[in-house]
Each structure stands twice: as C-alpha cells, then as structure tokens.
Amino acid sequence: MPKKSRTKKQATKKVKKPETKNQEAIVSKLEELFVEIFAHNDLDRKVYICGRGTNPFEAANVVYGMLDIIYGDDNEWRRDNQKRIDDYKAEWRKIREENVED
C-alpha cells in the first residue's frame, strides 16, 4: 500500500482580536519589531534584537513563522504593512545620508 503524501495545510482560521489592553500593547510592539526586521532585511547585513546581532534573513524567517502563528498568513500582513516598512527604510536611508555628509 503506497504511503499518503503529506502536504502543508494552509492555516485558514482568523486570529481573535486582543481582548485586553495588555494584549493589544504586546501585538503592537511585535508589529513594530516585525516592520523593523523586514526593513533591515533589505538594508543591512546584520540586525540587532535585544542587543544581539543576527543575520537579518534569519530574523525575517523567525518573523514569517510568528506571522503564520499569529495571523495564519504572512502575505496578508506584509501587504497591509508594506507602506510602514517602506517608510521605515526611507527614514533610515535619510539618517545614513545625513551622517555621511557630516
């Protein structure tokens, strides 16, 4: 009897809205961190999380996993937050250009 092939199931459930202000604050901070990591993923070779340097691609992979757990789909979150990511990148590019001129 042939083995059944295993396929990755796509998460289809929607995440519940945070019920308390504390949960909202945690989700908000996580989203800020996700935006920062995705922005640095395109800009730098190293990103710092809690003072420890890591490869931004590894950090982004962790974020993809967390987004899958929290939202069920990382693509939707990226689409919704792409402007925030682009704004963060532009802000960092401007700061770096100012530092080079000084």
VEXDO-220029 format. One record per residue: residue number from 1; residue in three letters; x, y, z of N, C-alpha, C in turn. Coordinates in steps of 0.1 Angstrom, whole numbers. Example, Ala and Ser with C-alpha at 12.3 -4.5 7.8 and 13.67 -1.06 7.14 Angstrom:
<nodes>
{node 1, ala, {132, -57, 78}, {123, -45, 78}, {132, -33, 78}},
{node 2, ser, {128, -22, 71}, {137, -11, 71}, {129, 0, 79}},
</nodes>
This chain:
<nodes>
{node 1, met, {8, -12, 0}, {0, 0, 0}, {9, 12, 0}},
{node 2, pro, {7, 22, -10}, {16, 33, -10}, {13, 43, 1}},
{node 3, lys, {23, 50, 5}, {21, 60, 16}, {14, 72, 11}},
{node 4, lys, {6, 78, 19}, {0, 90, 16}, {10, 102, 16}},
{node 5, ser, {10, 110, 6}, {19, 121, 7}, {14, 132, 16}},
{node 6, arg, {23, 138, 23}, {20, 148, 33}, {21, 162, 27}},
{node 7, thr, {11, 170, 28}, {12, 184, 23}, {10, 193, 35}},
{node 8, lys, {16, 205, 34}, {14, 215, 44}, {1, 221, 43}},
{node 9, lys, {-7, 221, 54}, {-20, 227, 54}, {-19, 242, 56}},
{node 10, gln, {-26, 249, 48}, {-26, 264, 50}, {-36, 267, 62}},
{node 11, ala, {-31, 276, 70}, {-39, 280, 81}, {-51, 289, 76}},
{node 12, thr, {-63, 285, 79}, {-74, 293, 74}, {-82, 300, 85}},
{node 13, lys, {-78, 298, 98}, {-86, 304, 108}, {-80, 318, 111}},
{node 14, lys, {-89, 327, 114}, {-86, 341, 117}, {-82, 341, 132}},
{node 15, val, {-73, 350, 135}, {-69, 352, 149}, {-79, 361, 156}},
{node 16, lys, {-82, 358, 169}, {-91, 366, 177}, {-84, 379, 179}},
{node 17, lys, {-92, 390, 180}, {-87, 403, 184}, {-82, 402, 198}},
{node 18, pro, {-72, 410, 201}, {-67, 411, 215}, {-79, 415, 224}},
{node 19, glu, {-80, 408, 236}, {-91, 411, 245}, {-88, 421, 255}},
{node 20, thr, {-75, 423, 258}, {-72, 433, 269}, {-62, 443, 263}},
{node 21, lys, {-61, 454, 270}, {-51, 465, 265}, {-37, 459, 266}},
{node 22, asn, {-34, 451, 275}, {-21, 445, 276}, {-18, 437, 264}},
{node 23, gln, {-27, 429, 259}, {-25, 421, 247}, {-24, 430, 235}},
{node 24, glu, {-32, 440, 234}, {-31, 450, 223}, {-17, 456, 223}},
{node 25, ala, {-11, 460, 235}, {2, 466, 235}, {13, 456, 231}},
{node 26, ile, {11, 443, 234}, {21, 433, 230}, {20, 431, 215}},
{node 27, val, {9, 430, 209}, {7, 428, 195}, {13, 440, 188}},
{node 28, ser, {10, 452, 193}, {15, 465, 187}, {31, 465, 187}},
{node 29, lys, {37, 461, 198}, {51, 461, 199}, {57, 450, 189}},
{node 30, leu, {51, 439, 189}, {55, 428, 179}, {55, 433, 165}},
{node 31, glu, {44, 440, 161}, {43, 445, 148}, {53, 456, 145}},
{node 32, glu, {57, 464, 154}, {68, 474, 152}, {81, 466, 150}},
{node 33, leu, {83, 456, 158}, {95, 448, 156}, {95, 441, 142}},
{node 34, phe, {84, 436, 138}, {83, 429, 125}, {87, 439, 114}},
{node 35, val, {81, 451, 115}, {84, 461, 104}, {99, 465, 104}},
{node 36, glu, {104, 466, 116}, {119, 470, 117}, {127, 459, 111}},
{node 37, ile, {124, 446, 114}, {132, 435, 109}, {131, 434, 93}},
{node 38, phe, {119, 435, 88}, {117, 435, 74}, {124, 446, 67}},
{node 39, ala, {124, 458, 73}, {131, 469, 67}, {146, 467, 67}},
{node 40, his, {152, 462, 78}, {166, 460, 78}, {170, 448, 70}},
{node 41, asn, {161, 439, 67}, {164, 427, 59}, {169, 432, 45}},
{node 42, asp, {163, 443, 40}, {167, 448, 27}, {179, 458, 28}},
{node 43, leu, {182, 464, 40}, {192, 474, 41}, {205, 469, 46}},
{node 44, asp, {205, 460, 55}, {217, 457, 63}, {221, 442, 62}},
{node 45, arg, {234, 440, 67}, {239, 426, 68}, {237, 420, 82}},
{node 46, lys, {233, 429, 91}, {232, 425, 105}, {220, 433, 111}},
{node 47, val, {212, 426, 119}, {201, 433, 126}, {203, 430, 141}},
{node 48, tyr, {200, 439, 150}, {202, 437, 164}, {188, 436, 171}},
{node 49, ile, {186, 425, 178}, {174, 423, 186}, {179, 421, 200}},
{node 50, cys, {174, 429, 209}, {178, 429, 223}, {193, 429, 225}},
{node 51, gly, {199, 437, 216}, {214, 439, 218}, {222, 428, 212}},
{node 52, arg, {216, 418, 206}, {224, 407, 200}, {223, 408, 185}},
{node 53, gly, {234, 408, 178}, {234, 408, 163}, {231, 395, 157}},
{node 54, thr, {223, 395, 146}, {220, 383, 139}, {218, 386, 124}},
{node 55, asn, {219, 376, 116}, {216, 378, 102}, {202, 382, 100}},
{node 56, pro, {199, 393, 92}, {186, 397, 90}, {177, 387, 83}},
{node 57, phe, {183, 378, 75}, {175, 368, 68}, {169, 358, 78}},
{node 58, glu, {178, 355, 88}, {173, 345, 98}, {162, 352, 107}},
{node 59, ala, {164, 365, 110}, {154, 372, 118}, {141, 372, 110}},
{node 60, ala, {142, 375, 97}, {130, 375, 89}, {123, 362, 88}},
{node 61, asn, {130, 351, 88}, {124, 338, 88}, {117, 335, 101}},
{node 62, val, {122, 340, 112}, {115, 339, 125}, {102, 346, 125}},
{node 63, val, {103, 358, 119}, {91, 367, 118}, {80, 360, 109}},
{node 64, tyr, {85, 354, 98}, {75, 347, 90}, {68, 336, 98}},
{node 65, gly, {75, 329, 106}, {69, 318, 114}, {59, 324, 124}},
{node 66, met, {63, 335, 130}, {55, 342, 140}, {42, 347, 134}},
{node 67, leu, {43, 353, 122}, {31, 358, 115}, {22, 347, 111}},
{node 68, asp, {28, 335, 107}, {19, 324, 104}, {11, 319, 116}},
{node 69, ile, {18, 320, 128}, {12, 316, 140}, {1, 326, 145}},
{node 70, ile, {4, 339, 144}, {-5, 349, 149}, {-16, 351, 139}},
{node 71, tyr, {-13, 353, 126}, {-23, 357, 117}, {-28, 346, 107}},
{node 72, gly, {-20, 335, 107}, {-24, 324, 98}, {-18, 326, 84}},
{node 73, asp, {-14, 338, 80}, {-8, 341, 67}, {1, 353, 68}},
{node 74, asp, {14, 351, 64}, {23, 363, 64}, {21, 372, 53}},
{node 75, asn, {16, 367, 41}, {14, 376, 29}, {5, 387, 32}},
{node 76, glu, {-6, 384, 38}, {-17, 394, 41}, {-11, 405, 50}},
{node 77, trp, {-3, 401, 60}, {2, 411, 69}, {13, 420, 62}},
{node 78, arg, {21, 414, 54}, {31, 421, 46}, {24, 431, 37}},
{node 79, arg, {14, 427, 30}, {6, 436, 21}, {1, 448, 29}},
{node 80, asp, {-5, 445, 40}, {-12, 455, 48}, {-1, 465, 54}},
{node 81, asn, {11, 460, 56}, {21, 469, 63}, {33, 473, 54}},
{node 82, gln, {32, 471, 41}, {43, 474, 32}, {46, 489, 33}},
{node 83, lys, {36, 497, 34}, {39, 512, 35}, {47, 515, 47}},
{node 84, arg, {44, 509, 58}, {51, 512, 71}, {66, 507, 69}},
{node 85, ile, {68, 495, 62}, {81, 490, 60}, {89, 500, 51}},
{node 86, asp, {83, 504, 40}, {89, 513, 31}, {93, 527, 38}},
{node 87, asp, {83, 532, 46}, {86, 545, 53}, {98, 543, 63}},
{node 88, tyr, {99, 532, 69}, {110, 529, 79}, {123, 529, 71}},
{node 89, lys, {123, 522, 60}, {135, 521, 51}, {139, 535, 47}},
{node 90, ala, {130, 543, 42}, {133, 557, 38}, {139, 565, 49}},
{node 91, glu, {133, 564, 61}, {138, 571, 72}, {152, 568, 75}},
{node 92, trp, {156, 555, 75}, {169, 550, 78}, {179, 555, 67}},
{node 93, arg, {175, 554, 55}, {183, 559, 44}, {187, 574, 45}},
{node 94, lys, {177, 582, 49}, {179, 596, 51}, {188, 598, 63}},
{node 95, ile, {187, 591, 74}, {196, 593, 85}, {210, 589, 81}},
{node 96, arg, {212, 579, 73}, {225, 575, 69}, {232, 585, 60}},
{node 97, glu, {224, 590, 51}, {229, 601, 42}, {233, 613, 49}},
{node 98, glu, {226, 617, 60}, {229, 628, 68}, {242, 626, 75}},
{node 99, asn, {244, 614, 80}, {256, 610, 87}, {269, 610, 78}},
{node 100, val, {267, 606, 66}, {278, 606, 56}, {282, 620, 53}},
{node 101, glu, {273, 629, 52}, {276, 643, 48}, {283, 650, 59}},
{node 102, asp, {281, 646, 72}, {287, 653, 84}, {302, 650, 84}},
</nodes>
